[in-house]
Amino acid sequence: MSGEQVVVGVDGTDGAARAAEWAARRAVSWGLPLLLVHGLRWPLYEQVHLHQPVDVAGEEAMRQWARDVLDEVARRCRALGAVDVRAEVVPGDPADVLLRLAERAAFLVVGHSGGAGVTSALLGSTAAQVVEAATRPVVVVREGEGRGGGGPVVVGVDGSPSSGRALRFAHEFAARTGTDVVVVHAVVDGGDPYAAGSDPALAECARRHPGVRSRVEVVPGPAVDVLLRFAGEAGLLVVGSYGTGLVRRALFGSVSHSVVDRAPCPVAVLPPHAAA
């Protein structure tokens, strides 16, 4: 993977700060710079989800508030060992800003507030927009998960090109962080089990990352239920997204949508155009 940095969306909430802390730890293990980004959309009334204070005097006051927020988050990230930390307040729609800056990133990190589902993600609907349009992997860190990450990388597969992208990212992530990989395939309604021995993507991962220990689990049951069962001990859950429907109708796809909302660990979604 040739990404040059880890990019994080920061919007002033505690959840976004925790997501940045999670990203800082991974940036350290990957040996990559960390870029903290706040997309500043103005006028203020255009924002649907308002995380900024409402009693500001004007645009410059908003910019100063955003800079102060980023400075504090950067301080927390440096305290975790991240050395190369940059922070930018960038004018524009938050999703557009993140997508532009993440084009050459190893991965992009956004927060998830919990509660009302992924459509109430940090940065408003930014997480949904980013996953739909991103060309890099997107990691969604749920509220309260910022300090976790000691378990294996769990990746859902079905033999499709989408799961191939997920496999490659999972093994790269595990190699960088010194963890194992658990490859999980859910068999539904008597369907054919996953043929691990004939999956070229899995064989490629084994060749590229011989030091990563992995095992394959073929388990009967609905895909979401099976993945969530393994996610209970995971440091990261990785899923692919087919992108076959409008994001407003299917969001990330039924499986990735459900695990982002319910998984007890951070979830990496490999969008249909993601390079991994």
Number of C-alpha atoms within 10 A of each C-alpha: 12 9 15 16 23 27 30 30 26 30 26 21 15 16 24 27 27 24 27 29 24 22 28 32 21 19 27 21 16 17 16 20 18 28 24 26 23 26 21 20 16 14 9 15 10 10 15 10 13 13 13 15 9 10 8 12 8 11 14 10 12 20 16 12 16 23 17 13 18 23 16 13 23 25 12 17 26 18 12 14 13 23 17 17 19 14 20 15 17 17 14 14 17 25 21 17 19 26 21 13 17 26 19 17 23 23 28 28 26 29 31 27 22 19 10 9 14 25 19 17 26 28 28 21 16 23 27 20 19 23 30 26 17 25 23 25 29 26 26 27 32 27 22 17 20 22 12 15 19 13 16 23 27 32 29 28 26 19 18 13 15 21 22 24 25 29 29 22 26 28 29 20 23 23 20 17 19 14 19 22 25 22 23 21 25 23 18 13 9 8 9 9 14 19 12 19 8 10 14 12 19 21 12 13 18 16 11 14 15 11 14 19 16 19 11 16 16 16 16 16 15 14 22 18 15 19 25 20 13 21 26 15 17 25 21 29 32 30 30 28 25 19 19 11 12 11 15 11 9 14 23 29 18 14 19 27 20 17 24 27 20 17 22 24 26 29 28 27 28 33 27 22 18 22 19 21
